Amino acid sequence: MTKFATVGGGPAYRKFLGKAYSTTGELDEWISERLGTTRRTTSDAVPAERE
């Protein structure tokens, strides 16, 4: 978490005692924005936008 706060690209955060912390909701939103499509097997085709 602290690395993302330094270099960017991570979820929204707040500082507490010199460290970066995110709420569960902020983490969930950040992860949801980056998740790929649901697949059932590793042999499922990769969607065109992810290639």
Stockholm file with secondary structure:
# STOCKHOLM 1.0

chainA/1-51         MTKFATVGGGPAYRKFLGKAYSTTGELDEWISERLGTTRRTTSDAVPAERE
#=GR chainA/1-51 SS CHHHHHHSCSCCCEEETTEEECCHHHHHHHHHHHCCCCCSSTTSCCCGGGC
#=GC SS_cons        CHHHHHHSCSCCCEEETTEEECCHHHHHHHHHHHCCCCCSSTTSCCCGGGC
//
